[in-house]
Amino acid sequence: MILGDRDLKYYLEKKWIEIDPLSQDTIRENGVDLRVGDEIARFKPTDKVFTSSSNLSDFFQLEKGESFIIKPNEHVLLVTKEHVKLPSDVMAFVNLRSSFARLGLFIPPTIVDAG
């Protein structure tokens, strides 16, 4: 079942779902609009093999700022301004708004759970 805005507001009011910071105008009919934060992880070109003991800074560079330029065919990781906390019996899909998709941005199918 997908929570509608009324159920979502109820879950938020009961603190079963927590979003911090939460702005009431970001709650939509079937979800919450999350905003892009001020950090980006930009992948570096490398021939190194990633292992569990790899130094992460060999693979990407962190940048902070109010805006970012994403180059064609570049993959980056973004953070949101909001922190989302879900109970163990709720999962969430993270999707991209169509207005961003029309600009050529995409997000792979992402599922977030409390586990």
C-alpha positions in Angstrom: 0.0 0.0 0.0 1.3 3.5 -0.9 0.5 6.0 1.8 -1.6 9.0 0.6 -1.0 12.4 1.9 -3.5 12.0 4.8 -2.0 8.8 6.0 1.5 10.2 5.5 0.7 13.2 7.6 -0.8 10.9 10.3 2.4 8.8 10.3 4.5 12.0 10.6 2.2 13.3 13.4 2.5 10.1 15.4 6.3 10.1 14.7 6.1 6.7 13.1 7.9 8.3 10.2 10.4 11.1 11.0 11.7 13.6 8.5 14.0 16.4 9.8 13.8 19.1 8.8 10.2 18.8 7.5 8.4 21.5 5.6 4.6 21.0 5.3 4.7 22.3 1.7 6.9 19.3 0.6 4.2 16.7 1.5 2.5 15.7 -1.8 -0.4 13.4 -2.6 1.8 10.3 -2.6 5.1 11.2 -1.0 7.4 13.9 0.3 9.7 16.0 -1.9 13.3 15.9 -0.5 15.7 18.6 -1.4 19.2 18.3 -2.6 21.7 19.0 0.1 25.0 20.9 0.0 27.4 18.0 -0.5 28.3 16.0 -3.6 30.6 13.0 -4.1 32.1 13.2 -7.6 33.6 9.9 -8.8 37.2 10.1 -10.0 38.5 8.2 -13.0 40.7 5.4 -11.8 42.0 2.0 -12.8 42.1 0.8 -9.1 40.0 -2.1 -8.0 37.6 -1.3 -5.2 37.8 -3.7 -2.2 36.4 -3.6 1.3 39.7 -2.2 2.5 40.0 0.5 -0.2 40.6 4.1 0.7 37.4 5.8 -0.4 39.1 9.0 -1.3 40.9 7.1 -4.1 37.5 6.7 -5.8 35.6 10.0 -5.2 36.1 13.5 -4.1 33.7 15.3 -1.7 32.6 18.8 -2.6 30.5 21.3 -0.6 28.5 24.2 -2.1 25.2 25.8 -2.9 25.2 24.6 -6.6 27.0 22.0 -8.7 27.7 21.4 -12.3 27.2 17.8 -13.4 29.0 17.1 -16.6 27.5 14.9 -19.4 27.8 11.2 -18.6 29.2 11.9 -15.1 27.9 10.0 -12.1 27.7 11.7 -8.8 26.2 10.9 -5.4 24.1 13.5 -3.7 22.8 14.0 -0.2 19.4 15.4 0.9 18.9 18.2 3.3 16.4 15.9 5.1 17.1 12.9 7.3 14.4 10.2 7.0 13.7 7.7 9.7 11.3 4.8 9.0 9.9 2.1 11.3 10.8 -1.5 10.5 7.5 -2.2 8.8 7.6 0.7 6.3 9.8 1.0 3.2 10.2 3.9 0.9 11.0 4.4 -2.8 13.2 7.3 -3.8 12.3 8.7 -7.2 13.3 11.7 -9.2 10.8 14.4 -10.0 9.9 14.5 -13.8 11.1 18.1 -14.0 14.6 16.9 -13.2 14.3 13.9 -15.5 13.5 16.2 -18.4 16.8 17.9 -17.8 18.6 14.5 -18.4 19.2 13.6 -14.8 18.2 10.1 -13.5 18.2 8.0 -10.4 18.4 4.3 -10.4 15.5 2.5 -8.7 16.2 3.0 -5.0 14.4 1.3 -2.0 15.0 2.5 1.5 14.1 0.4 4.5 14.7 0.6 8.2 17.0 -2.5 8.3 
